[in-house]
C-alpha cells in the first residue's frame, strides 16, 4: 500500500475521501471519534468517504498489515 506514513490536512466536518488501490484484502481503520472501518478489496480505485468532527491527529491504518497509511491533521 502506498503511501505509508503520509500526513495530510483536513477541516472538521468536511468530507474526507480516501482513494485506495490494494493488492491484498484488509480493513482500513480510521481512528477518530466515532471510529470508521472500511473493508478493502484486492482491487483498484476503491473510494471511502467519511467526516471527522473533532479536531486533532487521526491515524488511518491497515489492520492486518499493521501499517499507518496516513495521519490526517484535522483543523477546526
C-alpha angles and dihedrals in degrees: 000000000000136000106037124187093004121157124216137171128239139167122241113257095015121113116266117201124198116194111200136188114185137174092201138052113248143135122261111215122198106199098212134117104290097026119230124211124190128186110233117207127202090260144103129257101019114168126206122182128189142141132234115209100183118070118234141079115319121192120212111201140177104237103210097037093044091223127144105225098183142347113219116209102208114202125198 
